[in-house]
């Protein structure tokens, strides 16, 4: 789905991370096929920087790049298909990979959580607008209303934003698993 920074990138360039997309797409629109949009840890700081697939190949090689891309697309498709049966759209997600000392590839860190994915309630989805979400977008939206320069220290989250975020995460968990946290 075309959302967040991908939507901004598309509006400016007609592409997302160097992947050309059809003209005329709208915010939150489902893409014809899932796309792979690599990122790498920035040299300075701890954030990710979007890179093109060609840049990924340059950094880690053609074979490893293809393996990571193919695994990512397969994982996304399987998770998105499952989530759809539970009334949730996984609009996008990120996977983090690493190599051990023997060159073995591993999926690492969190995967398919509300912190690493954009989860939307399918019953409230509408092309052209960002639906309410079960993820950290709620916090991001609040932060966008605050007068800060996106540098530490971040504004202190009010209790109601913390509570509402927890409720959104809990609802996603319950919809996806059918279980509540004890």
C-alpha positions in Angstrom: 0.0 0.0 0.0 1.2 3.5 -0.8 1.4 5.3 2.6 3.7 7.3 4.8 7.1 8.3 3.4 6.4 6.1 0.4 3.4 8.3 -0.5 5.5 11.4 -0.1 8.3 9.9 -2.3 5.7 8.9 -4.9 4.2 12.4 -5.0 7.6 13.9 -5.6 9.1 11.4 -8.0 6.5 8.8 -9.1 8.6 6.1 -7.5 9.3 4.6 -4.0 12.9 4.0 -3.2 13.7 4.0 -6.9 10.8 1.6 -7.8 8.8 3.3 -10.6 5.0 3.0 -9.9 2.0 3.6 -12.2 0.9 7.2 -12.5 -2.3 8.4 -10.8 -2.1 6.3 -7.6 -3.7 7.8 -4.5 -2.7 7.9 -0.8 -3.2 4.5 0.9 -3.9 2.7 -2.4 -3.0 -0.9 -2.8 -0.2 -1.4 -5.2 -0.6 -3.8 -8.1 2.1 -6.1 -6.5 4.1 -5.8 -3.3 7.4 -3.9 -3.8 10.7 -4.3 -2.0 12.1 -1.1 -0.7 15.5 -1.5 1.0 16.9 0.6 3.7 20.2 0.6 5.5 21.4 2.0 8.8 22.5 5.6 8.4 26.2 6.4 9.0 25.3 8.9 11.6 22.5 8.2 14.1 20.4 5.2 14.5 17.7 5.7 11.9 17.3 4.0 8.6 17.9 5.6 5.2 16.1 4.4 2.1 18.3 3.1 -0.6 17.6 1.8 -4.1 17.9 -1.9 -4.9 20.9 -1.1 -7.1 22.6 0.5 -4.1 21.8 -2.6 -2.0 23.4 -4.8 -4.6 26.4 -2.6 -4.7 26.8 -2.8 -0.9 26.1 -6.5 -0.3 26.1 -8.3 -3.7 23.6 -9.5 -6.2 22.9 -12.9 -4.8 22.3 -11.8 -1.2 20.2 -8.9 -2.3 17.9 -11.2 -4.3 17.6 -13.6 -1.4 16.7 -10.9 1.1 14.2 -9.4 -1.4 12.5 -12.7 -2.2 12.3 -13.7 1.5 10.8 -10.3 2.4 8.1 -10.4 -0.3 7.2 -14.0 0.6 6.9 -13.2 4.3 4.9 -10.1 3.6 2.5 -11.9 1.3 1.9 -14.8 3.7 1.4 -12.4 6.7 -0.9 -10.1 4.7 -3.0 -13.0 3.5 -3.4 -14.2 7.1 -4.1 -10.8 8.6 -6.8 -10.2 5.9 -8.7 -13.2 7.4 -8.6 -11.4 10.7 -9.9 -8.0 9.3 -6.5 -6.3 9.2 -4.6 -4.9 6.3 -0.8 -5.0 6.6 -0.2 -1.9 4.5 3.6 -2.2 4.8 6.2 -3.7 7.1 10.0 -3.9 7.5 12.2 -6.9 8.1 15.7 -6.7 9.4 18.3 -9.2 8.3 21.9 -9.9 9.4 24.7 -12.3 8.8 26.4 -14.3 11.5 30.2 -14.9 11.6 29.8 -17.8 9.1 27.8 -15.7 6.5 24.5 -17.4 7.4 21.5 -15.0 6.8 19.1 -14.5 9.7 15.9 -12.6 10.1 16.5 -10.6 13.2 14.8 -8.1 15.5 11.1 -7.8 15.6 9.0 -8.8 12.6 5.3 -8.1 11.8 4.6 -6.1 15.0 2.8 -2.9 15.4 6.2 -1.2 15.7 7.5 -2.6 12.4 4.4 -2.6 10.4 1.5 -0.4 9.4 -1.8 -2.2 10.4 -5.1 -0.9 9.2 -8.6 -2.1 10.1 -10.0 -3.5 6.8 -13.5 -2.3 7.7 -12.4 1.3 7.8 -10.0 1.3 4.8 -10.7 3.8 2.0 -8.4 4.7 -0.8 -7.3 8.4 -0.7 -7.2 8.7 3.1 -5.0 7.2 5.8 -7.3 4.9 7.8 -6.9 4.7 11.6 -4.1 2.4 12.5 -3.2 -0.2 15.1 0.5 0.9 15.1 2.9 3.6 16.1 1.4 5.9 13.5 -0.9 7.3 16.2 2.2 8.5 18.1 3.8 9.8 14.9 0.6 11.8 14.2 0.6 13.3 17.7 4.3 14.2 17.3 3.6 16.0 14.0 1.4 18.4 15.9 4.2 19.3 18.4 6.7 22.2 18.0 10.0 20.3 17.9 12.7 19.8 15.3 12.7 16.0 15.4 15.9 15.9 17.4 16.4 14.7 20.9 14.9 15.2 23.3 11.5 14.3 21.9 8.4 15.8 23.6 7.0 13.8 26.6 4.0 11.7 25.5 0.9 12.6 27.4 -0.8 9.8 29.4 -3.8 9.7 27.0 -1.5 9.1 24.0 0.3 6.4 25.8 -2.9 4.7 26.9 -4.5 5.0 23.4 -1.4 3.6 21.8 -1.5 0.6 24.1 -5.1 0.0 23.4 -4.4 0.0 19.6 -1.6 -2.5 20.0 -3.8 -4.7 22.2 -6.7 -4.6 19.6 -4.3 -5.6 16.9 -3.0 -8.5 19.0 -6.5 -9.7 19.8 -7.7 -9.5 16.2 -4.6 -11.3 14.9 -4.3 -14.0 17.5 -7.8 -14.3 19.0 -6.2 -13.9 22.5 -5.8 -11.2 25.1 -2.7 -10.5 27.0 -3.0 -11.9 30.6 
